[in-house]
Amino acid sequence: MRIFVDMDEFILKIKDEIDSRLLIERRENDAVDAIVALSGGADSVALLIVLNELGYRCVAAHCNFHLRGEESDRDMDYAEQIAAIYAYDFRCIHFDVKNYKKKYGVSTEMACRDLRYDWFRRLSDEYGGIPVAVAHHRDDNEETMFLNLLRGTGLTGLCGMRPKNGIFVRPLLTVGRDDIENFLNGRSIPFVVDSSNLENDVKRNRLRNVVLPAIRNQFHDADAGIAHTISDLNRNRSLYEEAIGILGRKYIDASGCILVSLMVKEMANADMLLYELIKGTGFSYLQACDVVKDSLSSGRRFYSRTHEMILDRGKLIVEARTEMDDDCEIRFSINRDGGTLPDGFTVKFIERGEMRPDRACRTIYMDASVLDAVPEFVLRGWRKADRIQPYGMRGSRLVSDIMTDAKVPLNEKRRVRILEADGVILWVVGLRASRHYPVTDETKTVLCISWTGAPE
């Protein structure tokens, strides 16, 4: 394995990586240029020092997970000492990993990852969206590639880590662990060692401490060969993603819906193309296969942590999930002096002669006697068994049938709201009013409720 003898060569190697990939930009007026994830280990210490010597103004950010007792506090103290020399500022946060694991049912490794990256994102926002530099290096990248290979992966997994992924940048991917330690030792700069990295109880550590050293012992040019392979695969991925973008546009209509049935008809690998189009929203390849299998059905829904997919007559609608669902209820009251309604709604009292027809049903008129019993009004999502007694009709109708008659698209149905008072449905907002509390010749005051915009 090649080791940089010249310290300046090590720094210049990282500078070239930063400049060629535009990883970090210098900001004006002494603003902070980047956040450095500083653990106190060799990799992050070297990263902070190099960025400092290259003239970048950095904030060092340290996470204390309190998983290794006194050793965790030792790391925190050392990170603060190094930051006092090489960073513009030092930020530290303490995490309760056990509580997070219990709440979300994830592993220790995943809990720590979620906690630290969420915090880094918040820090970046605080400083105006600046990049967060993490100290992953070439050896880490090799481990990642092998881990993905052993788990089973595609082209993206074999490409390892990206030098730039959103706000996160990795300036050290062209140097290895030996290069880093040689740089620090040459300057007599100490660093802490995480004792958990020496234990072979997790897969990454076994790769780091057992498998890869054995490969390097048998194949002396292994690191160069692996790095070359990762580089070639990344170029292949760039071409692949460009081709997916061009091909995918053919199957996306003007409203953003994916034309799944057409895709299945024309393509032998429709499942893979669909997966490439939806994976950025958290859906799996198996979900893509299920969509392709049922491409002609309507009403089937699929969920990721952040998004929802709905099949609608050969089209796939992909939308971000919101807090607005069938169980969401907003309770409020109205009196003769007015009332505080949910966002998007207004209330007023008018004379019967002031009523104006509203075919869009964005306004309902009721005899103000509805308020005599001091009802509790509820605005909520519709439910499958909901029935309304429509104005001008006998009997009742399912709300779902009313939406079907109105040709409400599947993805819009979950946004339809019901207004009820003491359990009686008064209004399918924007679609149909009930015949309860009608305005008659005997009505003295009319309660007028209007929908001015889509409710939150």
Secondary structure, 3 states (H helix, E strand, C coil): CCCCCCHHHHHHHHHHHHHHHCCCCCCCCCCCCEEEECCCEHHHHHHHHHHHHCCCCEEEEEEECCCCCHHHHHHHHHHHHHHHHHCCEEEEEECCHHHHHHHHCCCHHHHHHHHHHHHHHHHHHHCCCCCEECCCCHHHHHHHHHHHHHHCCCHHHHCCCCCEECCEECCCCCCCHHHHHHHHHHCCCCCECCHHHHCCCCHHHHHHHHHHHHHHHHCCCHHHHHHHHHHHHHHHHHHHHHHHHHHHHCCECCCCCEEHHHHHHHCCCHHHHHHHHHHHHCCCHHHHHHHHHCCCCCCCEEECCCEEEEEECCEEEEEECCCCCCCCEEEECEECCEECCCCCEEEEEECHHHCCCCCCCCEEEEEHHHHCCCCCEEEEECCCCCEECECCCCCCEEHHHHHHHCCCCHHHHCCCEEEEECCEEEEECCCEEECCCCCCCCCCCEEEEEECCCCC
